[in-house]
């Protein structure tokens, strides 16, 4: 009993040490993961802030661009008004002032044409003025991006056509490149953040990055991803003059997502490893126990064999000397019993041969032998329904089981009580309940009592129930267990045998 108490204590100590090691490992791993997660989150936040600043810069540039465009429009209008005033003013000073306004226009291409398209004047144009005298075709298309300005003088009405200056055109190209670079940077970001850019409806995808293209073809996946992104991070709203309102949805990077589940995966891997290690250890221990059991049983059978032969010879000698027949009969029973025990031990480790046997009579004969060698204050009762039950068993080994349980019951009752055996059957199995009125067994020991070496007796090896369990479960493929037990009232063992 002390062995199993120490074993259980050591199991708990080792289990506690394992839990402590795993807990400490997970604790420090969580700290490390949390630090990495914070850095990753910081990177994502830096990326988001950079996108905000870049969007502000793009919006500011767009506003500046619109202002420049409006200023060029106003400058063209001023040039047109100056042309009208030159023809109507009478002051040389005013005429020189208006001429200076027209002369100072060195950037905006302007063409003055009549209603028929005949070019009257031009400035800052990039075509051959000697060859082209009419505003038509591709040239007219270039100069009609903006509506022309009417110029009236005397009784004549002409039209002042203009287009963006070279500087303005170059600036517009830079703005377009900046816009394209902005979206490219959002999609192909260094933070490896999955991102989706939508229009103002937040449903139509304009661009995406760090998401498999195949998945983005699934509208359900896209909707679910946008919902997940918006729940994790507030989308970045960008109002671009050229393209309108855009929303940038983003979520945690793949690395950050993996870090969230890393401790759980680590715990699962450690658990699986410990479970497999436990199974392998248990298998190795059972294999070792099996070898010890078989070796011990074979050696016991061998050691009993020699004195058994001598005892048989002595019985025959006593018969010749006329010893009382009743005494010889009891001696012969014990000698036969020893032969049976020797045969039982010899069968341990070998494949048991099962034969269809009437089990009720086997149990009655076994109890009859035990009854003649126990106190008369112990009663034995057998109930069977039906009276005859056939089941495949190895008779010698099965008798051993009944003996072990019955002898333990006799010891538990200390010479006074009753043993009852209730036998019943179904279509598939036979149930044998063996009850006594002894001391009972604590529930915590229901499984421990079957372990080798466990015993509550001062003199005992603790092998009886272990052998019984091996015989029933290993050789008969049945089950044996404590059905119920109450302290100081009794215990019931149940045996299940397949038919």
C-alpha positions in Angstrom: 0.0 0.0 0.0 2.9 2.4 0.8 4.3 1.8 -2.6 1.2 3.0 -4.3 0.8 6.0 -2.0 4.4 7.0 -2.7 3.8 6.3 -6.4 0.7 8.5 -6.4 2.5 11.2 -4.5 5.4 11.2 -7.0 2.9 11.3 -9.9 1.4 14.4 -8.5 4.8 15.9 -7.8 5.9 15.2 -11.4 2.6 16.4 -12.8 3.0 19.6 -10.8 6.6 20.1 -12.0 5.4 19.5 -15.6 2.6 22.1 -15.2 5.0 24.5 -13.6 7.5 24.1 -16.5 4.8 24.5 -19.1 3.3 27.4 -17.3 6.6 29.2 -17.0 7.4 28.5 -20.6 4.1 29.8 -21.8 4.4 32.8 -19.5 7.7 33.9 -20.9 6.6 33.0 -24.4 3.5 35.1 -24.0 5.7 38.0 -22.8 7.9 37.7 -25.9 4.9 37.3 -28.2 3.2 40.3 -26.6 6.4 42.4 -27.1 6.6 41.3 -30.8 2.9 42.0 -31.1 3.3 45.5 -29.7 6.1 46.2 -32.2 4.0 44.8 -35.0 1.0 46.8 -34.0 3.3 49.9 -33.8 4.5 49.2 -37.3 0.9 49.0 -38.5 0.0 52.2 -36.7 3.0 54.0 -38.2 1.9 52.7 -41.7 -1.7 54.0 -41.1 -0.4 57.4 -39.8 1.9 57.6 -42.9 -1.1 56.9 -45.1 -3.0 59.6 -43.4 -0.2 62.1 -43.9 0.3 61.0 -47.5 -3.4 61.4 -48.1 -3.3 64.9 -46.6 -0.4 65.7 -48.8 -2.2 64.5 -51.9 -5.3 66.4 -51.0 -3.3 69.6 -50.3 -1.5 69.2 -53.7 -4.8 68.7 -55.4 -6.2 71.9 -53.8 -3.0 73.7 -54.8 -3.4 72.4 -58.3 -7.0 73.6 -58.5 -5.9 77.0 -57.3 -3.2 77.2 -60.0 -5.8 76.2 -62.6 -8.2 78.9 -61.4 -5.4 81.5 -61.4 -4.5 80.6 -65.0 -8.2 81.0 -66.0 -8.2 84.4 -64.3 -5.0 85.4 -66.1 -6.5 84.5 -69.5 -9.6 86.5 -68.6 -7.3 89.4 -67.6 -5.5 89.1 -70.9 -8.8 89.1 -72.8 -10.1 92.2 -71.0 -6.8 93.9 -71.6 -7.2 93.3 -75.4 -10.7 94.8 -75.3 -9.5 97.9 -73.3 -6.6 98.6 -75.7 -9.2 99.4 -78.5 -11.4 101.6 -76.4 -9.0 103.5 -74.2 -7.8 107.0 -75.1 -5.0 107.3 -72.6 -1.5 106.3 -73.7 -0.7 105.4 -70.2 -3.7 102.9 -70.0 -2.9 101.5 -73.4 0.7 100.8 -72.3 -0.5 99.2 -69.1 -2.8 96.8 -71.0 -0.1 96.1 -73.5 2.2 95.1 -70.6 -0.4 92.7 -69.3 -0.6 91.0 -72.6 3.1 91.0 -73.0 3.7 89.5 -69.6 1.8 86.4 -70.4 4.7 84.1 -71.2 3.3 80.8 -70.1 -0.3 80.4 -71.1 -0.9 79.4 -74.8 -3.6 81.6 -76.2 -5.2 81.9 -79.7 -7.4 84.7 -80.8 -9.8 83.6 -83.6 -12.9 84.9 -85.3 -16.2 83.1 -85.4 -15.1 81.2 -88.5 -11.9 80.0 -86.9 -9.5 82.3 -88.7 -6.6 82.9 -86.4 -6.1 86.6 -85.8 -3.4 86.5 -83.1 -1.5 84.0 -80.9 0.9 83.8 -78.1 3.0 81.0 -76.4 1.8 78.4 -78.9 3.9 75.4 -79.9 2.8 74.9 -83.5 4.1 76.4 -86.7 2.3 79.7 -87.0 3.4 80.2 -90.6 1.6 77.0 -91.8 -1.4 77.0 -89.6 -3.8 79.9 -89.9 -7.1 78.3 -88.9 -8.2 76.9 -85.6 -9.6 73.5 -86.5 -9.1 69.7 -86.2 -6.7 68.5 -83.5 -5.5 72.1 -82.8 -9.1 73.2 -82.0 -9.6 70.1 -79.8 -6.5 71.1 -77.7 -7.7 74.7 -77.2 -11.4 73.9 -76.4 -10.8 71.9 -73.2 -11.9 75.1 -71.5 -14.7 77.3 -73.0 -13.4 80.3 -75.0 -13.7 83.9 -73.8 -15.6 86.4 -76.0 -13.6 89.5 -77.0 -15.6 92.5 -78.3 -14.1 95.6 -79.8 -15.8 98.0 -82.2 -18.4 96.0 -84.0 -16.3 92.8 -84.1 -16.7 89.7 -81.8 -13.7 87.3 -81.6 -12.9 84.4 -79.3 -9.9 83.9 -77.1 -9.0 80.3 -76.8 -6.4 78.9 -74.3 -5.1 75.7 -72.8 -3.0 74.7 -69.9 0.4 76.1 -69.7 3.4 73.8 -70.1 4.2 74.2 -66.5 0.7 73.4 -65.5 0.6 70.4 -67.8 3.9 69.1 -66.2 2.5 69.7 -62.8 -0.7 67.8 -63.6 1.4 64.9 -64.8 3.3 65.0 -61.5 0.0 65.0 -59.6 -1.2 62.0 -61.5 2.0 60.1 -60.8 1.7 61.1 -57.2 -1.8 59.8 -57.0 -0.8 56.5 -58.7 2.2 56.2 -56.4 0.0 56.8 -53.4 -2.4 53.9 -54.2 0.5 51.7 -55.2 2.1 52.4 -51.8 -1.1 51.6 -50.0 -1.5 48.3 -51.9 2.1 47.2 -51.8 2.9 48.3 -48.2 6.1 47.5 -46.4 4.2 46.5 -43.2 2.6 43.5 -45.0 -0.8 44.7 -44.0 -3.8 43.2 -45.9 -5.5 46.2 -47.4 -8.6 46.9 -49.6 -9.5 50.2 -51.2 -13.1 50.8 -52.0 -15.2 53.6 -53.4 -17.6 55.8 -51.4 -20.1 52.9 -51.1 -17.5 50.8 -49.2 -18.5 47.8 -51.3 -16.9 48.2 -54.7 -13.2 47.2 -54.6 -10.9 49.5 -56.5 -7.6 47.9 -55.4 -6.2 45.5 -52.8 -2.9 44.2 -51.5 -1.4 41.3 -49.5 -4.6 39.2 -50.2 -4.7 36.2 -52.6 -6.2 37.4 -55.9 -8.2 34.1 -56.2 -10.0 34.9 -52.9 -10.8 38.4 -53.9 -13.0 37.0 -56.7 -15.4 35.7 -54.1 -17.9 38.4 -53.2 -18.8 36.8 -50.0 -15.2 36.6 -48.9 -14.7 40.2 -49.8 -17.7 41.4 -47.9 -16.7 39.3 -44.8 -13.1 40.6 -45.0 -14.2 44.3 -45.2 -16.5 43.7 -42.2 -13.6 42.1 -40.3 -11.2 44.9 -41.2 -13.7 47.6 -40.2 -14.2 45.9 -36.8 -10.4 45.8 -36.2 -9.4 49.2 -37.5 -11.4 52.3 -38.4 -11.2 52.7 -42.2 -9.1 55.6 -43.6 -11.3 58.1 -45.5 -9.7 60.0 -48.3 -11.4 62.7 -50.3 -9.5 63.1 -53.6 -10.5 65.8 -56.0 -9.8 63.7 -59.0 -11.3 60.4 -57.9 -13.7 61.4 -55.1 -14.1 59.7 -51.7 -12.1 56.5 -51.2 -12.0 54.2 -48.1 -8.9 52.3 -47.2 -9.6 49.2 -45.1 -6.8 47.3 -43.4 -6.3 44.7 -40.7 -3.5 43.2 -38.7 -0.6 41.7 -40.6 -0.3 38.0 -41.1 2.6 37.9 -38.7 0.5 39.6 -36.0 -2.4 37.3 -36.6 -0.1 34.3 -36.3 1.4 35.7 -33.0 -2.1 35.8 -31.5 -2.6 32.1 -31.9 1.0 31.0 -31.3 0.7 30.4 -27.5 -2.4 28.3 -28.1 -0.6 26.2 -30.8 2.4 25.9 -28.6 0.3 24.6 -25.7 -1.5 22.1 -28.0 1.8 20.8 -29.3 3.2 20.4 -25.8 0.0 18.7 -24.8 0.1 16.3 -27.7 3.8 15.6 -27.0 3.2 14.8 -23.4 0.2 12.6 -24.3 2.2 10.6 -26.8 5.1 10.3 -24.3 2.7 9.1 -21.6 1.2 6.5 -24.0 4.7 5.2 -25.0 5.8 5.1 -21.3 2.6 3.3 -20.3 3.1 0.8 -23.2 6.7 0.2 -22.2 5.8 -0.3 -18.6 3.0 -2.7 -19.4 5.3 -4.7 -21.6 7.9 -4.9 -18.8 5.2 -5.9 -16.3 4.0 -8.6 -18.7 7.5 -10.0 -19.0 8.0 -10.0 -15.2 4.6 -11.7 -14.7 5.3 -14.4 -17.3 8.8 -15.0 -15.9 7.5 -15.2 -12.3 4.6 -17.5 -13.2 6.8 -19.9 -15.2 9.4 -20.0 -12.4 6.8 -20.6 -9.8 5.3 -23.5 -11.8 8.8 -24.9 -12.2 9.6 -24.7 -8.5 6.3 -26.3 -7.5 6.8 -29.2 -10.0 9.5 -31.1 -8.1 7.9 -31.2 -4.6 4.6 -32.0 -6.2 6.0 -35.2 -7.7 7.4 -36.1 -4.3 4.1 -35.4 -2.5 2.2 -37.7 -5.0 4.7 -40.5 -4.2 4.3 -39.9 -0.4 0.5 -40.2 -0.7 0.8 -43.5 -2.5 3.2 -44.7 0.3 0.8 -43.7 3.0 -1.9 -45.7 1.3 0.3 -48.8 1.5 0.9 -48.2 5.2 -2.9 -48.2 5.9 -3.3 -44.5 6.9 -6.9 -43.5 7.6 -8.8 -43.2 4.3 -10.6 -39.9 5.2 -7.2 -38.3 6.0 -5.8 -39.6 2.8 -8.8 -38.2 0.9 -8.2 -34.7 2.2 -4.5 -34.9 1.5 -5.2 -36.0 -2.0 -7.6 -33.0 -2.4 -4.8 -30.6 -1.4 -2.3 -32.4 -3.6 -4.7 -32.1 -6.5 -5.2 -28.5 -5.6 -1.5 -27.9 -5.8 -1.4 -29.6 -9.1 -4.1 -27.3 -10.3 -2.3 -24.2 -9.0 0.9 -25.4 -10.8 -1.1 -25.8 -14.0 -2.5 -22.3 -13.6 0.9 -20.7 -13.2 2.2 -22.6 -16.2 -0.6 -21.2 -18.3 0.4 -17.6 -17.5 2.0 -16.1 -20.6 0.6 -18.7 -22.9 -2.5 -18.4 -25.0 -5.3 -19.8 -22.9 -7.5 -22.4 -24.5 -11.2 -21.5 -24.0 -13.9 -24.2 -24.1 -17.6 -24.0 -23.8 -18.3 -24.8 -20.2 -21.2 -24.8 -17.8 -20.1 -22.0 -15.6 -22.6 -22.3 -12.7 -21.3 -25.8 -11.8 -17.7 -24.5 -12.0 -18.5 -21.7 -9.5 -20.3 -24.1 -7.2 -17.4 -26.6 -7.1 -14.9 -23.7 -6.5 -17.0 -22.4 -3.6 -17.4 -25.9 -2.2 -13.7 -26.3 -1.8 -13.3 -22.8 -0.2 -16.3 -23.4 2.1 -14.8 -26.6 3.6 -11.7 -24.5 4.6 -13.3 -21.4 6.0 -15.3 -20.5 9.2 -18.7 -22.0 9.6 -20.0 -18.5 10.4 -19.6 -17.5 6.7 -22.5 -18.5 4.4 -22.3 -19.0 0.7 -25.2 -18.3 -1.6 -25.4 -18.8 -5.4 -28.3 -17.5 -7.6 -28.4 -18.2 -11.3 -30.9 -17.3 -13.9 -31.1 -19.7 -15.8 -29.6 -22.6 -13.9 -27.5 -23.7 -16.8 -25.3 -21.1 -18.5 -22.7 -22.1 -21.1 -19.8 -19.7 -21.8 -16.3 -20.2 -23.3 -13.7 -20.2 -20.4 -10.5 -21.8 -19.3 -11.7 -23.7 -16.3 -8.5 -23.7 -14.2 -7.9 -20.0 -14.7 -11.5 -19.0 -14.2 -11.6 -21.0 -10.9 -8.5 -19.0 -9.8 -10.4 -15.7 -10.2 -13.4 -17.0 -8.2 -11.0 -18.2 -5.5 -9.1 -14.9 -5.2 -12.2 -12.8 -4.9 -13.9 -15.2 -2.5 -10.7 -15.5 -0.3 -10.4 -11.7 -0.2 -14.1 -11.5 0.8 -13.5 -14.0 3.6 -10.5 -12.0 4.9 -12.5 -8.8 4.7 -15.4 -10.3 6.8 -12.9 -11.6 9.5 -14.7 -15.0 9.8 -18.3 -13.8 10.0 -20.6 -12.8 7.2 -22.0 -13.9 3.9 -20.9 -14.2 0.3 -23.5 -14.1 -2.5 -22.9 -14.8 -6.2 -25.6 -13.7 -8.6 -25.2 -15.1 -12.2 -27.3 -13.9 -15.1 -27.0 -13.8 -18.9 -28.1 -11.8 -22.0 -27.7 -12.6 -25.7 -24.1 -11.4 -25.7 -22.6 -11.7 -22.3 -22.7 -13.3 -18.8 -22.7 -11.2 -15.7 -21.4 -12.5 -12.4 -21.8 -10.3 -9.3 -19.8 -11.4 -6.2 -20.9 -9.6 -3.0 -19.7 -9.8 0.6 -20.6 -8.1 3.9 -17.0 -7.1 4.7 -15.2 -3.8 5.5 -15.8 -2.3 2.1 -13.4 -0.4 -0.2 -13.0 3.4 -0.4 -14.1 4.7 -3.9 -10.7 6.2 -4.4 -9.2 2.7 -4.4 -11.6 1.0 -6.8 -8.9 0.9 -9.5 -5.8 0.8 -7.2 -6.7 -2.6 -5.7 -6.0 -4.2 -9.1 -2.5 -2.9 -9.2 0.3 -5.4 -8.5 1.6 -5.2 -4.9 -1.4 -3.4 -3.4 -2.7 -5.1 -0.3 -4.5 -4.1 2.9 -3.2 -7.2 4.7 -0.2 -7.3 6.9 0.9 -10.6 5.2 0.1 -10.6 1.5 1.7 -10.0 -1.8 -1.1 -8.1 -3.4 -1.2 -10.3 -6.5 -4.6 -12.0 -6.3 -6.7 -9.3 -7.9 -4.0 -8.4 -10.3 -3.9 -12.0 -11.6 -7.7 -12.0 -11.7 -7.8 -8.9 -13.8 -5.3 -10.3 -16.2 -7.1 -13.6 -16.5 -10.5 -12.0 -17.2 -9.4 -9.2 -19.5 -6.3 -10.6 -21.3 -7.3 -14.3 -21.6 -11.1 -14.1 -21.6 -11.5 -10.6 -23.2 -14.0 -9.7 -20.4 -14.2 -7.1 -17.7 -13.8 -7.1 -14.0 -14.3 -4.1 -11.7 -15.8 -3.0 -8.4 -19.5 -2.5 -9.0 -20.2 -0.9 -5.6 -18.8 -0.7 -2.1 -19.9 0.8 1.2 -17.5 1.1 4.1 -18.3 -1.4 6.9 -21.2 -2.8 4.8 -19.7 -4.7 2.0 -18.4 -4.8 -1.6 -19.7 -6.1 -4.9 -17.3 -7.2 -7.7 -18.7 -7.6 -11.2 -17.3 -9.9 -13.9 -18.5 -9.6 -17.5 -17.8 -12.5 -19.9 -18.5 -12.6 -23.6 -20.7 -15.5 -24.8 
